[in-house]
Amino acid sequence: MSMTLLWIVLATFAGGVLSVVIAAGLTVSVLSLIVRHLVSLSAGVLLGTALLKLLPEAFETGGSPQALFATLLGGLLFFFLLEKVELYRHSHHHEGDGHHHHHHFDAEQAGRGGWSVLLGDSIHNFCDGVLIATAFLADPHLGVATAVAVIAHEIPQEVGDYMVLLNAGFSRARALVYNAISGLAAVVGGVLGYFVIQPFDPWVPYLLVIASSSFIYVAVADLIPQLQRRLAWRETLTQLAWLAAGLGAMALMSTLTEEHHHASGEAHHEHAHEAAAAPSPAGSADPAR
């Protein structure tokens, strides 16, 4: 197994399965304290990853700006339509924050509602896996940043999905197991993405733009609207602080990555220059002749 594929498997497992375990392990009292902060942080991380990492990398990798921006627009419309048909649900159902983003299932529809959530979550996780694989194939540092963004928004999402499954009549253990199984779709998407995308290098810039459109859509259409409530100024400042923390973390990661690339490039250039300037063994033996 190549190191890139190993990283993809680990990153998708963390994003798809580990986030489920973390979400299920949180108590209701803890959820009421941290979920709203996680939503703000997730929005910042997603926007920072899309605008500071993925899009710049896509434009540097290749492709015309017009085609890349058209892909971005098409991606936003695509995810909008998927959410319309309830196959790409990013709803977060938070207990204790007074702001519920879910349909109220009656007793007859509860079970079907739970299975619908699992189906939508599996499709969403599979797409996340493909996006993580694309980022790792473009650059390992970009892959790590993308995985962090996925994990950041998966935890509050899985909290919501876990609550919906409990309300649909699933036991805690059953909800955890089925949610974890749906999370494995991310690993499947990552592995398939690695083998399918790798031979088609020209696709990578456009797939990075699609990943950006996914992150932008989730942040702007799902997460940020949850924060747009009339709050006391202290709570508003707290929201802004967590949002800025997410943006700042990705900006710092982007800066460190650029510095690493620059230092690696200079070291490679100096090594190549020294190798070219050094006399060959055959050349050094000529004067002795």
C-alpha positions in Angstrom: 0.0 0.0 0.0 1.4 3.4 -1.0 1.8 6.1 1.7 -0.7 8.3 -0.1 -3.4 5.6 0.0 -2.6 4.9 3.6 -3.1 8.6 4.5 -6.4 8.6 2.5 -7.7 5.6 4.4 -6.7 7.1 7.8 -8.1 10.5 7.0 -11.4 9.2 5.6 -11.8 6.8 8.6 -11.3 9.7 11.0 -13.8 11.9 9.1 -16.4 9.2 8.6 -16.2 6.9 11.6 -14.2 8.6 14.4 -16.5 11.7 14.2 -19.5 9.4 14.8 -17.9 7.9 17.9 -17.0 11.4 19.2 -20.6 12.6 18.6 -22.2 9.6 20.2 -19.9 10.0 23.2 -21.0 13.5 24.0 -23.6 13.8 26.7 -26.7 16.1 26.1 -25.3 18.6 28.7 -22.0 18.8 26.9 -23.8 19.1 23.5 -25.8 22.1 24.7 -22.5 23.8 25.6 -20.3 23.1 22.6 -22.5 22.4 19.6 -23.2 26.0 18.8 -19.5 26.7 19.0 -18.6 23.8 16.8 -21.0 25.1 14.2 -19.2 28.5 14.2 -15.8 26.8 14.1 -16.9 24.5 11.3 -18.1 27.3 9.2 -14.8 29.1 9.5 -12.7 25.9 8.8 -14.8 25.1 5.7 -14.6 28.6 4.3 -10.9 28.9 5.1 -10.2 25.5 3.5 -12.2 26.3 0.3 -11.0 29.9 -0.2 -7.4 29.7 1.1 -6.4 26.2 0.2 -8.4 24.3 -2.4 -9.2 27.1 -4.8 -5.7 28.6 -4.9 -4.3 25.1 -5.5 -6.8 24.4 -8.3 -5.8 27.6 -10.1 -2.1 26.9 -9.6 -2.5 23.3 -10.8 -4.0 24.2 -14.2 -7.1 24.9 -16.2 -8.5 28.1 -17.5 -10.0 30.5 -14.9 -13.3 30.6 -16.9 -13.6 26.8 -16.8 -12.7 26.6 -13.1 -15.2 29.3 -12.1 -17.9 27.7 -14.2 -17.1 24.4 -12.4 -17.5 26.3 -9.1 -20.9 27.6 -10.1 -22.0 24.3 -11.4 -20.9 22.6 -8.1 -22.9 25.0 -6.0 -26.0 24.4 -8.1 -25.4 20.7 -8.0 -25.2 20.5 -4.2 -28.3 22.8 -4.0 -30.2 20.3 -6.2 -29.0 17.3 -4.2 -30.2 18.9 -1.0 -33.5 19.6 -2.6 -34.1 15.9 -3.3 -32.9 15.1 0.3 -29.9 13.1 -0.8 -27.3 15.5 0.5 -28.7 16.6 3.8 -26.5 18.7 6.0 -29.2 19.4 8.6 -28.0 19.7 12.2 -30.5 18.8 14.8 -29.2 20.2 18.1 -30.7 19.5 21.4 -30.6 22.3 23.9 -29.8 25.2 21.6 -33.4 26.1 20.9 -32.8 26.0 17.2 -33.9 22.8 15.6 -33.2 22.1 11.9 -35.2 18.9 11.4 -38.6 17.7 10.3 -40.8 16.5 13.1 -41.4 12.8 12.4 -44.7 11.3 13.6 -44.7 7.8 15.0 -45.6 6.2 11.7 -42.8 8.0 9.8 -40.1 7.9 12.4 -38.5 4.7 11.3 -38.5 5.7 7.6 -37.1 9.1 8.6 -34.1 7.4 10.4 -33.3 5.2 7.4 -33.6 8.2 5.1 -31.0 10.1 7.2 -28.7 7.1 7.1 -29.0 6.9 3.3 -28.3 10.6 2.8 -25.4 10.5 5.3 -23.8 7.6 3.4 -24.0 9.4 0.1 -22.6 12.5 1.8 -19.8 10.6 3.4 -18.9 8.9 0.1 -18.6 12.3 -1.5 -16.4 13.5 1.3 -14.1 10.5 0.8 -13.7 11.3 -2.9 -12.9 14.9 -2.1 -10.3 13.9 0.5 -8.7 11.5 -2.0 -8.6 14.2 -4.6 -6.9 16.6 -2.2 -4.2 14.1 -1.2 -3.5 13.3 -4.8 -2.9 17.0 -5.5 -0.7 17.5 -2.4 -0.5 15.7 1.0 -0.6 19.0 2.9 -3.8 19.9 1.0 -5.2 16.5 1.9 -4.6 17.0 5.6 -6.3 20.4 5.5 -9.3 19.0 3.6 -9.6 16.1 6.1 -9.5 18.6 9.0 -12.3 20.6 7.4 -14.4 17.4 6.8 -13.9 16.3 10.5 -14.8 19.8 11.7 -18.2 19.8 10.1 -18.8 16.0 10.4 -18.9 16.1 14.3 -21.8 18.6 14.6 -23.6 16.9 11.6 -23.2 13.4 13.2 -24.5 14.9 16.5 -27.7 15.8 14.6 -28.0 12.5 12.8 -27.5 10.6 16.1 -30.3 12.6 17.7 -32.6 12.0 14.7 -32.0 8.2 14.9 -32.8 8.2 18.6 -36.0 10.1 17.9 -36.8 7.6 15.2 -36.8 4.8 17.7 -33.2 3.5 17.4 -31.5 2.4 20.6 -28.3 4.2 21.4 -26.1 1.2 20.5 -28.0 0.6 17.2 -27.8 4.3 16.3 -24.1 4.3 16.9 -23.5 1.1 14.9 -25.6 2.2 11.9 -24.1 5.7 11.9 -20.6 4.2 12.0 -21.4 1.9 9.1 -22.6 4.9 7.1 -19.4 6.6 8.0 -17.4 3.8 6.3 -18.8 5.1 3.0 -16.1 7.8 3.4 -13.4 5.2 3.3 -15.0 3.5 0.3 -15.2 6.9 -1.5 -11.5 7.6 -0.6 -10.2 4.3 -1.9 -12.2 4.4 -5.1 -11.3 8.0 -5.6 -7.6 7.2 -5.3 -7.7 4.5 -8.0 -10.1 6.2 -10.3 -8.7 9.8 -10.2 -5.0 8.9 -10.1 -4.7 8.0 -13.8 -6.6 11.2 -14.8 -4.3 14.0 -13.6 -6.0 16.8 -15.6 -9.2 16.2 -13.7 -7.6 17.2 -10.4 -8.0 21.0 -10.6 -11.7 20.7 -11.4 -12.3 18.1 -8.6 -10.6 20.5 -6.2 -13.0 23.2 -7.3 -15.9 20.8 -6.8 -14.6 20.2 -3.3 -14.5 23.9 -2.7 -18.1 24.3 -3.9 -19.1 21.6 -1.5 -17.4 23.3 1.5 -18.7 26.8 0.5 -22.3 25.5 0.1 -22.3 23.7 3.5 -20.9 26.8 5.3 -23.1 29.4 3.6 -26.4 27.5 3.1 -26.4 25.3 6.2 -24.0 26.4 9.0 -24.1 30.2 8.9 -27.9 30.4 8.8 -27.9 28.6 12.1 -25.9 31.4 13.6 -28.2 34.2 12.3 -30.4 34.6 15.3 -30.9 37.6 17.6 -28.4 37.1 20.4 -26.9 39.1 23.1 -23.7 40.9 22.0 -21.5 38.7 24.0 -22.9 35.5 22.3 -22.5 37.3 18.9 -18.8 38.1 19.7 -18.3 34.5 20.8 -19.7 33.3 17.5 -17.4 35.6 15.6 -14.4 34.5 17.7 -15.0 30.8 16.9 -15.6 31.6 13.2 -12.4 33.6 13.1 -10.6 30.8 14.9 -11.6 28.4 12.1 -10.5 30.9 9.4 -7.3 31.7 11.3 -6.4 28.0 11.7 -6.7 27.3 8.0 -4.9 30.6 7.1 -2.0 29.5 9.4 -1.9 26.1 7.9 -1.9 27.6 4.4 1.0 29.9 5.4 3.0 27.1 6.9 2.4 24.9 3.9 3.6 27.6 1.5 6.7 28.2 3.6 7.4 24.4 3.6 7.0 24.2 -0.2 9.2 27.3 -0.7 12.0 25.9 1.6 11.7 22.5 -0.1 11.9 24.1 -3.5 15.0 26.1 -2.6 16.7 23.1 -1.1 16.0 21.1 -4.2 17.2 23.9 -6.5 20.5 24.3 -4.5 21.1 20.5 -4.5 20.6 20.4 -8.3 22.9 23.4 -8.8 25.6 21.8 -6.7 25.3 18.5 -8.5 25.7 20.3 -11.8 28.7 22.3 -10.7 30.6 19.3 -9.2 33.2 17.8 -11.5 32.5 14.2 -12.6 34.9 11.5 -11.4 35.9 10.8 -15.0 36.6 14.5 -15.5 38.8 14.7 -12.5 40.9 11.8 -13.6 41.7 13.3 -17.0 44.5 15.7 -15.9 46.3 12.8 -14.3 46.5 11.2 -17.7 
